[in-house]
Amino acid sequence: MKTIDLVAGDPEAKREEIRAYFHATCDIDERLFETLADDDAFYRRADPLRHPLIFYLGHTATFFINKLVLARTISKRIDPALESIFAVGVDEMSWDDLNEEHYDWPTVADAMKYRDRVREVVDEVISTLPLTMPIGWDSPFWAILMGIEHERIHLETSSVLIRQLPLECVKPDPFWKICDEAGEAPENSLLDVAGGRVVLGKEYDDRFYGWDNEYGRLEQEVPGFRASRFLVSNGEFRAFVDDGGYADERHWDEEGWAWLEFQQADAPRFWIRDGDDWRLRLMLEEIPMPWNWPVEVNCLEARAFCAWKSEKEGRTLRLPTEEEWTRLHGVAGVPDVDGWEVAPGNVNLEHFASPCPVDRFEAGGFYDVVGNVWQWTETPITGFPGFRVHPLYDDFSTPTFDMRHNLFKGGSWISTGNEAIADARYAFRRHFYQHAGFRYLETEAPVKVRRDVYETDDLVAQYCEFHWGDDHLDVPNFPAECARICLEATAGGGRERALDLGCAVGRTTFELAREFGHVTGLDFSARFIRIADDMVKKGYIQYVLPDEGELVSYHERKLADLSLDDLVERVEFFQADACNLKPLYTDYDLVFAGNLIDRLYSPAKFLSSIQERVRPGGFLVIASPYTWLAEHTERDEWIGGFKRDGENVTTLDGLEEILGA
């Protein structure tokens, strides 16, 4: 269950270790789905903001294929239709398509057959792919490790969805044995934590796999504080519930109160009233409330409790920041995974398939520094200085750098692999439920939030300027000019629906909406879609551009300045693979593909089927600089820009060959 050391070891022995880790990951994920009572349970929507569980059964397998295709480790897909259905849509980002009408889910048996086939393909890749030590994020094996660790994340998220299903949809399983210790809650208290310097972030030659947001370096001086010995227990939290905490607006911030009014909650989500008492819903069963287990709440509830307790006790209590949690971890002296014989907390599935009493695992006077449940922090996730996006998974971190996703630290009972290391950085919307609780601390130090209001991702900022910036040297804005040409070509024809493929940060999509009734923008990169989505939601974007040397300039662009602000109802943006589009993207009067074909991994495949997306009499418009690069498209996949039998083959020649029919 422990993540693999990527530095030490013989290459062939490491190959077998990775193979075993891969199959163990698939096994335990499938064992989780065996807890569903019948096939119908796979298609129940446990959470309106998530897909049914059949999606997650296929998603973790599809992820391997999509990443191996992107890394050019394999050249053929197993099942393009399933790999389109299972590709994206796991959070509540507005570009995640959660409309059930858009999905023709496979049977459970077919999904399992697909998983088996993926196992065979990945096992073969592990057997044949060249392997040298150490394994870094440029290694061919990184895509394999990425798929494994991604599946371990979903082991956790799927278990939460299973917990949200009605009890009749699940069945007991002795493999998932819960803790049988329960009792009254211990009295919590505060202990001193000396201030000191903390260093966040890890080097790119670290021993363990990491997601891109874990790398970089941030040094901070943390003032001393006092932290609660225990995580907040169900018993301690009950005082807040009994005191009417869920009905008193004073304890909630604006976001929390809006969530509370919408949700009409009066207790944590998994608490169930039983007369004058309470029961607790676990993943597969309900039990009498274990008051000495940690409470599981979202970040908004944790904040409200801290505000209530601060008022009751006349002191300043709040959630820790990421830096303060890191300082507590260091002071407590909890070993990281490379120092474990046995996990020093209820983590890594080494002890229970549930939380356990908050006074069981002690380190340095504190309990549950790691494990039991994740611990919410006050820190919205963002990258460290030196952050870089991994090219195989550009939408893992950056879409969460929106000040709406808060970090939690320490792992839960089901956190394995990368999730169980101290450097792990995971974040969820503040109103989301995971296996997460909190501890509080007393301090007068303010919470310092590193607000990346201006977009500083170099590539994204360049595209922001390219799409939304001023004209330069009397050259027309390219995305806007492309839209003008498209509108000119379609004058007098149908202008009901348009598709902007490779929409990037969205200017052409908006410009087409001046005349089209509805325009869909699709792009493979969530980094770009996020900017377009900000334009829809906020009406403006902000970004930073380098000017000279270390000098930079700050830019803000508004829809209103371009008279596009009244068109937001006509546009929508989704993440999609142009080479493997879902069937719903069809029946368009116009399909525009700008700067796209020479960035696709299989342009011929795209071009050979794109006519299926256009209505009879409709238009396909292609704009391309024809800059064929092996980093984007393998040489054998180019449709032009080379010699054949001594003669030049241009991209226009290739387009005519493929589209002529």
N, C-alpha and C positions, 0 to 999 in steps of 0.2 A: 504493500500500500504506500510505502514511502517513495517520494520522488527520487529519480536516479542521479547519482553522482556522474557528471558529464566530463570530469577532468581526469580522474584516476581510473586505471584499469586497462586491460588488454583489449584491443579492438574487437576480436572475435568473441571474447567473453562478454564484452559490452553489448554486442549484437544480440546474443542470447538473452542477456538481462532485459534489453529493450523488448524483445519478442515476448518474454514472460510477462513483463509489465503491461504490454498491449493486450494480451489475451486475458490477463487478470482484470483489466479495466472493463473489457467487453463483458466478461462473465458477471461481474458484480452489478453492472448496469442492467443486464438482462434479468439478473436475480431480483432487482428492484421491481421491474415490471411484472414479474411473476406474482407480486402481491395483489394485482388487480383481479377482482372476482370473476370477470368474464370479459369477452371481447367488447361488449357495449361500453364498459368503463373507459376504454381507450378513446372513445369519441365524446365523452362527457366534458363539457367546458368547466373545469374546476375553478378557473379565475377568468372573468370577462376580459382581462388584459393580457391573457396568454392563450396560446393554442391548446387544443386538447392533447392528451398525452401521446396519441399516435404520432403527432409531429415530432415529439422529442425522441421517440423510439427510432425514427428514421433520421432525424437531424444529426445526431452525433456520428452516425455512419457516413452520411452524405458529406459531412465536414471533411473527413479524410480524403474523399475523392476530389472534392472541389479544391482543396489545398494542394493535393498532389498534381492535379491538372495545372493549377496556377504555377506551381514550382517546376512544371515540365518533367516531373519524375515519371508520370504515366501520360500516355497520349490519347487514350480512349476512355470514355465514360462507361459506366456499367448500365445505367438506366437513366437517360437524360430527363425523362418525364418526372421520375421520383426525385431526381437530384435538383430539379427546379422547385418542386413542391416543398421539399424539406430544407431548402437553402437558408432562408432568412425569416425572421419574424419572432424573436424570442423575448423582446423587451417591449415597452409601451412607447417606443419612438413613433412619431406620427408617420414615418415612412415604412413602418412594419405593417404589412397587409394582413389584418386579422379577420377580414370578411370571410365567413365560412362559405359563402356562395362561390368564392373563387377557388375552392379546393375540392378535388375529387380524391378523398383519402383512400389509400389502398387498404386491403384487408390486413389484419394483424399477421396472418400467415405469410402474405406477400412481403410485408415489411421485414419479417424475420428472415425470409429467404434472401432478401436484399442485404440484410446485415451479414448473413453468412457469406455471401459473395464478396462483400467488402472485406471481411476477415481474410478470405483467401488472397485477395489482391494485395492487401497491406502486408500480410505475412510474406508474400513473395517479394515485395519491395524490400522488406527488412532483410530478407535472405540475400538479395542481389545488389543492393545499393552500396557503393563504395563507402567505407567507414574508416575514418582516421580520428585519432584522439588528439586533443580534446574536441568535444562537440560544441561549437558555438552557433550563434543564431544565423550565420551564413552557411552552416553545414547542410548538405542534402538531407540529413536525418532530422533537421529541426522541424520540418513539416510533420514528420511522424510523431515527434514529441508534442508538438502543438496539438495534434489531433487527440492524443492520449490525455493530455492535461485538460483540454476542452471537454472531453467526455466526463472527466472527473468533476468538473464544475457542474455539469448537468446531472450527475448523480445526486448532487445536493439540491439543485433547483427542482428536479423532478420529484424528489421526496417531499418537498413542500407542497407541490401541486397535488400529490397523492393524499397528503394530509388534509387538503381542502375538499376532497371528494366526500360524498356521503358515505357513512360506514358500510352500507350495503354494497358499495362498489369495491371494497377491499376485503382481503381475507388474511387471517393470522399466518405467520411464517416464522418458525423457530430460528431461522437464520438471523432475523431482525429482532433479537431478544432485548427487551427494554430493561432498564435498571429496576430492581425490586426493593430499593431502599427509599423510604419516604418518611417524613415526620414533620414536626413543627420547625418553623424557620429559625435559624440562629439570629441573635441580635447583631446587627451590623455596626461597625465603628470605623473611624478614620485613622489611618496611620500616615506618618510623615514619609514623604519621598523627597530626598535631597535634590536640589537643582543640579544641573550639569549640562554639558554639551552633548547633543545627539547628532549623529550623521545618518541621514536617510538616503536610500538609494543604493544600488549595487553596481559593481563594475561589469563590463560586458564579458569578462572572462570568469564570471562567478561559477561555482561548482554545480549550481542547480538551475534547471529551466526557469525562465522568468517571462512574464508578459511585459510588453514594451513599457508600460507605465512604472515598472519596478526599477528601471535603470536610470542613471543620472546621479546627481549628488546634490544634497541640500544639507548644510550645517546650520544648526540652530542652538542658541543658548536657552535652556528651559529653566525658568524660575522654580524654586521649590514649591511643592503643593502637598495636600493631604488627600489620600485616595481611600475609597471604601475597601475594607478587607475582602468583602465578598461581593460577587455580582448581586444585583438587586434580585431578591427571591420573590416567588409568588406571594409569600406571606408578607414581606415588606411592602410590596406593591398593592396588596389588598387594602391597606390603610388609605391609600389614595382613592381607590375605587369606592370604599365605604364612605369616604368623606365627600362624595359627590364630585370628585375631580373631573369626571367626564362631562359634567354639566356646568362647570365654572369657567367662563371664557377668560378670566384673569390669568389662568395658568398656561394658556395656549398662545403660541404666536399666530400670526395671520394665516400662514399656510396650514398650521395644525388645526385651527378652528374651522377653516373652510373644509378640510378633509373630514373633520368630526361631524359637521352639519350634513355633509353629503352622505357619510357612511352611517350616521345615527348610531354610533358605537357607544356602549356604556361599560365596556370591559375589554381586555385583550381578546383578539380574534379567536383564540383556541380555548378560551374559558367557556364553559357551558353551565348555565344555571341549573341547579338541582335542589329545588325548594329554597331553603335559606342558605344552602351551601353551594359549592362549585365542584365541577368535574373538569378534567383536562383532556382535550382531544390530542392524541399522539398520532403518529403516522398511520397505524393500523388498528388502534383501539382507543376507547375512552377509559380513564381510570379516575378514582377519587383524587381530588386535588392534592398533589405533593407540594405542600407549602414551602418545603426547603429546597425545591428545585428552582433554577433561575427563571424569572418571568421572561416571556418571549413577546416582544412588542416591536412596533416600528419606531423610527427615529423621532417622529412627532410626539408619540406617547412618552418616549423616554425623556424628551425635553420638558414636556408638561409636568411629569413627575418631579423632575429636578426643580422646576419653578415652584411647585406646590411645597416640596420639602424645604426649600430655601425660606419660604414664607413661614412655615411652621416652626423652623428651628432658628430663624434669625441669622442665617449665615448665607454665603454665596456658594451655591452648589451648581454644578453643570457637568455635562459630558466632557471627557478628555478630548484634546486634539490628537492628531496622529503623532505629533512630537511628544506629547505627554504620555501617550500609551507606550511609545518606544522607550521613553525614559523609565517608566515603571517596569517594563519588560527587562531592561538592563539591570536595574537595581535589584529586582527579584531574583535574577540569576537563573532564569529558565533556559535550559539548553535548547539549541535548535536541532533540527532533525538529524544532523550528522553526529550529535552527541547522545542520541537516544539508544537505549537498549529496550526500554519500555516507554511509551509515550508519557510525558510528565503531566498529562491532563486527559480529560475525556475527549480525545481527538483521534483522528486517523482510524476510526472504527475499531480501535484496539480494546475498548472496554464495554461500551453499551451502544445500542441502537436507539438511544434516547438521551435526554439530559439526565443528570444525576444530582445529588445534593451539592449545594454550593460550598459546603465545608469539607469536601473530600480531598481535593488535590491542592496542596499547599506549596508555596515557594517564596522564601524570603518574608514570611509573615502574611503574604497575600494568597488568595485562593483563586483558582481558575484564571490565572494570567493568560494561559492559552487553553482553548478547548471549552467544552460544555455547550456554550452558545457563542456566536460572534458578538463582538462588543461595538456598538455604535460609537462613532466619534463626531465631533463638531466640524470635522474637516471635509469640505467638498473636494472630490478628487480632481486633481490636475496633474500635469507632468512635472517631474523634477527638472531643474536646469540640466541640460544635456539630453533631454528626452528625444527619442527618435521613434518614428512609427515603423513597425516591422512591415515590410512590403507584402508579406503573405496574408496579413490580417490587419488592414488599415482601419477597420471599424471596431476593433476590440476596445480601445480606450478613448479615442478622441470624441466619439459621440457622447460620452459621459462627462466630458469637460465642460459642462454647461451650468455649473453651480446648483444643479438640482439633484445630483447624485452624491450622497455622503459615504465616506469610507467606513467600513467596519473592520476590526482587526481581531486576531487571535484564533480564529477558526471555531468550528462547532464539532459535535460528536461525529458528524459524517464528513468532515473536511479531511480529504486525503491528498496525496501528491503535493503539487505546488501550493494548494490552499493551506497546508499545514505548516509551511515555513514562515519564519518571522517576517521576511520581506514581502510576503503576499499582500497585494493591495486590490481589494474588491470593493465595489461601490454599488449601491442601489438607490432608486428613488426613495425619498424620505418616508413615503407612505407605504412602501412595499414591506411585505413580511418575508423574512427568511427564518432560519433557525438563529435568531438574533435577540440579544438582550443588551444589558449595559451595566457598567459601574459608574459611580459618580465621584467627583473630587471637589475639594474646597480650595479655592484660589481667588485672589483678586486680579490675577493676570487676565487681560482681555484676550478674546479669541482673535487671532490674526489669520485672516483668510487671504490666501494668494489668489486674487481675482484676475484671471486671464480674460478680461473683458475684450481686449483687442486680440484678434486672431493673429497668432505669431508663427503658425505652421508656414514655413517658407513657400511651399508649393501651393497651398490653399490660398495664401495671401496674394500670390502672383495671379492665380485664377480669379480672385475677387477683383483685382485691378483690371485684368483682361476683360472681364464681363461687365463690371459696374463702374470702372474708372472713367476718367475724362478722355476725350479724343486727344491724340498726340500727332503733331506734324500734319494735320489735316487728313489723317487716315481715319476712315470711318470705324466705329466700334464694330468689331467682327461679328460677335453674336447677334447684335441688333441688325446689322446689315444682312446677315444670313436670313433673319426673320423677314426683313423687308422683301428680299428676293422671293422667299416662299409665299408671302402674301400676294405679291405681284403675280406669281405663277398660278395661284389658285383663285384669282379674281374671277368672279362669274360662276365658280363651281361650288361644290359642297364645302362648307367650313364648319361642320358640326364638331368633329373630333380630330385632334392632332396628337402625335407622339413625338417627343423630343428625346432621341436616344443618345446617350452620352451627354446628358444635359449639363454636367459639371455643376456650377453654382447657380445656374438657373436663368440667366438673362434671356436667352432665346425662348425659353418656355413662356416667360411673362410677355415678351414682345409678340409672340404668336397669339396670345390670348386677347390682343387688341381686336382681332377679327374672328378668331375661332371660339366656339361656344365652350369648349373644354379642352385643356391641354394637359397631358401627362408627361412629366419629366422623369426619365429613368437614368440612373448611373450606377456603375459597379462600386464606386467609392462612397462610403458613408461619410467620409470627411467632406466631400463636396455637397452631398445631399443635405447635410446638417446646415450648411450656409444657406442653401435655397430655402430650407424649412424655416430658418431664422427670418428670412425676408417675408415669408408668409405670416409668421406669428407676430413679429415685432415691427416689420416695415422698414428695418434698417439693418445694416451690418457694419462692423468696425474691424479694421485690420491694420497691420504694421508692415511697411515696406522699407527695405534698406535703400539709402540714398547714396552716401559716400562713406566708404570704410565702415566705421562704427556708428555713423549717423543714420538715424531712421526717421521716418515720418509716419504720422498717424492719420488714418482716413476713416471717414464715416460716409456711407452711401445710403440714400433713402429712396424708397419706391416713389414717394410723393414728388420728389424732384424730377422724376421721369414720367410723371402722370400715369404710373402703373399701380397706384395704391388701391384703386377701385376694382382691380382684376383678381384679387386673391381668391375669390370664390370660384374662379374659372380654372385654377391650376392645382395640381397635386404632384407630389414627388415621392418616388419609391426607389428603393435599392434593388437592382436587378442585374443579371448577366445577359448582355445582348446576344451572346452565343447560345443561350439556353433560356429563352423567355417562357414565362407561363402562358398557357393558352388564352387567358383572359385579355392579353394585350393584342387585340385584333380589331378589325373593322374601322380603320382610320381613313379620313380623307387625305391626311398628309402624314408621312413619316419622314422626319428630318434626322439625319445622322451626321453630326458635325464633329470633325476632328476625331473620328471614331475608328474607321476601318483599319487604319495602320496602328491601332493600339489594342486590337483584339488578338486573342491567342489563336483564333480560327476564323479569319475574315471570310474565307470561302463558305464555311458552314453558315455563317450569318447571312451572306448575300444569297445563298441558294434557297433560303426559306423566307426571306423578308417579304416577298410578294404576298405571302399568306396573311400578312398584317394589314395590307392596304385594300381598301374598297375598290371594286372595278371603277375605273375612271379617276381614281385617286392618284396621289403623287408620292414618289420616293425621291427625296433630295439628299444628295451626298456631297459633303464638303470635306476635302482632305488635303493636307500638305504633302502626302505621299512620302513621309519620312520613315521608311521601313527600318526598324531597329530590332536586332535579335533579342534585346532585353525585353521587348514587348511581344514580339511575334517570331517564332522560330523560322529560320531561313526557308525551310521546306513549305511553310504556310504562306509565304508572301504571294500576293497575286500579281505583282509587278515589281519593277525596279531591278531587273536582272537580265542577263542574256540567256537565250535559249537557242541552241544550234547556231551560235554565233550572231544571232539577231537580238536587238533590243526588245524587251517586253516591258511596256510601260504599264502603270496601274490602270490607265484608261483602257488599254488592251485587255487587261485582266477583267475589268468591270464588264466590258462588252462580251467577253467569252461567257461569263457566268450569268449576266443579266439579259443577254440577247434573246433568250427564249421567252 
